[in-house]
Amino acid sequence: MMPAGEADHIISQVAVLDTEIRERNAKRAALLQRLNTIQSTIISKLPVEVLSRVLWFATRPHDSDGQPRKPNLSDTRVLFQLGSVCSHWYRTTRSSPQLWTAIGLHKKPTSLQTQNTDYVSLLRCYYQHVGPTGLSIHVSDLDPAPEAMVGEILKIVLSENPEKMKSFHTDKGWSSATGKSVWAALLKYGLEDVEFPQLKQLELEWGRDGPQVQDSFLFRRSPRLRALSLDGGGVDRIPLQFSWGQLTELSLKDIGTGYALQLLALCPNLIAFYFQHLPIYERYGWSPTSQGFTEIQSLQNLAWKVLASREPTSIWDWRPKTVDRNFLNHFRFPSVKYLDWMAPLPSDVDDSLIRDFFAQMCGLEVLTYTPSPKSKFSIKEHLHYFQNLVKLDLYFIAKLKEEPDEDDSDADESYWGTGATDEDRGVMEEWLYRLTIKPGENLFPQLRILHLTMGDVEAHGPLVVLYSRRNGPVDWSDPIKQNPEALTLLPYDPTSSHWKHCSRLTEFVFKPYHDSTEMEWECSPHYSALQDMISEAKMMEEVERSIWRGFKLLF
């Protein structure tokens, strides 16, 4: 039997060892923590101001090419994931209002299908952290969220936090139920005498299922509202009124041209006007109230793109529709710098009026243009007015040869791969001739950036254009008798008097219109000239994964 004294001694020794073990474990934990601090990446020790900026770049909505896009739930998930890295990152995310300035509310994507999204709590969380900065809300299809939840979301935005709404966007493609719920809330709260002091931008889709209402004045008390985008969804007119006179940007899509011109006349302070229109049955016309011109001195960005199909129900051969004659007869934009044009000119408008319309744009710097092979009346006859043009983006819509049969299950691939018709190819070759610098002829003498999107065309023409814009005039006097592959390309002469009045191209992009198009650059006699220019370029990027499809050169 063990003596009592020995047992007490062992117990005391075990207690000492336990104490030592605890102390050693505590010391070990402290050393590991210190080691982790020493070995941690520098970003973990960044000041809040710097780390906040880094996290902003990591969470801002952008696509794979780095281009901005609308926010979505995946962005919110990334924000919460970054906030869970460590306590420093958590505190930084929660104390940085710029990380909470935009939220996308929509039905869950595939990656989030197994998770439940409490939209109301999520929205309140954003409002809690955004502070006075203001919140941009993007609402699209919320199904299967119940209509009551949609109503609660809009109540929080429009009724409980009107002072924090910076912009509001409804996205195309929502269900009828979501659309009706959103518009019910917009008409309920937007018509009230409530001030939205930070509201700067509205983007609204109406659609054929829009509510049946009389003209309604939405967001009347929005002193900072400057940008408005309306998507009619194929209706002729939208029964809404806004503070037109204070707008600086107006974007209209898929509504009647007459209604668009009426709204344009109500906005004397616009800096940007965009109009894009697909075929609809138009009942609403517009007639100017005065005989003189409506001149918008402030307008710098103008887009007019109107498509029309061959048949009312056809989607296979959309072509630009003639621009509304009232647009040319009664509007002038002397300060336009950026023009996006996709519409043939009407034949029943006085030539002097058309010339004056484009002559007023002599300060134009950027032109995006879609030629129409069908029309004899086009903007190409007035290009000489644009002597200050710096960037040209030409996009050719190639006509497809035959409409596929509905019963042909293999029609899509064969149909879309047919390439350009002879008519389209003739138009493209004519433009290549026009763009080539020739002795004594130089359309757009200040051009420095040229983007071409074309269908089936031989490689010689684009190479001649590129060479002439980089190295000097090419003797191409007769486009009928002289083929571009037979032209002589003279070496670059930096002392030539030509460069005293003309700019050299600094950026060239060629893209094919059809997915199946492959340009046989190496088969052109000018291929060696292309290789030389590639070696001179500061950067060369392949377009669509292969230089045989297209390429981008930066000089």
Protein Blocks (a to p, Z undefined) as FASTA:
>chain_A
ZZfklmmmmmmmmmmmmmmmmmmmmmmmmmmmmmmmmmpcfklmgcfklmmmmmmmmmpc
cdfkopacdddfklmmmmmmmmmmpmmlmmmmmmmmklmmbccdddddfklmmpccdfkl
mmmmmmmmnmmnopadddddfbfcdfklmmmmmmmmmmmmmmlmmbdcddehiafklmmm
mmmmmmmmmmpccddfkbmbdcddebjmbccdddddehklackbmbdcddehopabdcbd
ddfklpcbdcdehiafklmmmmmmmmmkbfbdcddddddddfbdcddfbfbdcddfklmb
dcddddddfbfkbcklcccddddfklmmmgccfkbfbdcddddddfkbcfklmmmmmmmm
mmpfbdcddddfkbmbdfklmmmmmmmbfbdcdddddddfbdcdfklmklmmmmmmnopa
fklmmmmmmmmmmmpccehiaghjlbcbdcdddddddfklmmmmmmmmmnopcddfblkl
pcfklpccddddfkbmklmmbccdfbdcdddfbfklccdfklpcklmmmmmmmmmpmbdc
deehiaklpccddZZ
